[in-house]
Amino acid sequence: MSAYQSDIATQDSMGHQGFTLVTGTSAQTSGYIAIQTITATVISSIAGTGITGTWSGTTIPAGITIVGKISSFTLTSGAVIAYFARATT
């Protein structure tokens, strides 16, 4: 990985592209690099590169960060900070 690519990965992991608070149950489709729970949270669906498993009905405690290339997610309950992924061209 070149120094430039390393820098991009570091910036993304620190929320350089921005973030948003999500407390509702509508689908979030902006593309994300991480989701951090700030209250106990239930995710009804999540999609992205290499994401598998059944998520509905599983409560994720506050303070957990899910990292990956997340294309979309929907909450059943709870609140998260969703970190935007770098736009690809």
C-alpha positions in Angstrom: 0.0 0.0 0.0 1.4 3.4 -0.9 1.8 6.2 1.6 -1.1 8.0 -0.1 -3.4 5.0 0.2 -2.3 4.5 3.8 -3.2 8.2 4.5 -6.7 7.7 3.0 -7.3 4.6 5.1 -6.2 6.5 8.3 -8.4 9.5 7.4 -11.4 7.3 6.8 -10.9 5.4 10.1 -10.9 8.8 11.9 -14.2 10.0 10.3 -12.5 12.5 7.9 -15.4 12.2 5.5 -17.9 13.3 8.2 -20.5 11.5 10.2 -24.2 11.6 11.1 -26.3 10.7 14.1 -29.0 8.1 13.2 -31.9 7.5 15.6 -34.7 6.7 13.2 -35.8 3.5 11.5 -35.6 4.6 7.8 -33.0 3.0 5.5 -29.6 4.8 5.5 -28.0 4.5 2.0 -25.2 7.0 1.8 -22.3 4.5 2.1 -20.4 4.2 5.4 -17.0 3.1 6.7 -18.2 2.4 10.3 -21.2 2.5 12.5 -20.7 3.1 16.2 -23.6 2.4 18.7 -24.2 5.0 21.3 -27.2 3.3 22.9 -28.2 -0.4 22.8 -29.1 -0.9 19.2 -30.9 -3.4 17.0 -30.1 -3.4 13.3 -32.9 -4.9 11.1 -30.7 -5.0 8.0 -27.2 -4.2 6.9 -25.5 -4.6 3.5 -22.0 -4.1 2.3 -18.8 -5.9 1.2 -18.3 -9.1 3.1 -21.2 -8.5 5.5 -23.1 -11.7 6.3 -25.4 -13.1 9.0 -28.8 -12.5 10.5 -28.9 -9.2 12.3 -32.5 -8.7 13.2 -33.3 -9.4 16.9 -29.7 -9.1 18.0 -29.1 -6.2 20.4 -25.7 -4.6 20.1 -24.6 -2.8 23.3 -23.6 0.8 23.4 -20.0 1.5 22.5 -19.5 -1.1 19.8 -18.1 -0.1 16.4 -18.8 -2.1 13.3 -16.2 -1.3 10.7 -16.3 -2.2 7.0 -17.6 -1.0 3.6 -21.2 -0.6 4.6 -23.5 0.4 1.7 -26.7 0.6 3.7 -28.3 -0.2 7.0 -31.7 0.1 8.8 -32.2 0.3 12.6 -35.1 -1.3 14.5 -34.2 0.7 17.6 -31.3 2.5 19.2 -28.9 5.2 18.0 -25.7 5.2 16.1 -23.0 7.5 14.7 -22.6 6.5 11.1 -19.2 7.5 9.5 -19.4 8.4 5.8 -17.2 6.4 3.4 -15.0 8.2 0.8 -16.8 8.6 -2.5 -15.4 6.4 -5.2 -15.0 7.7 -8.7 
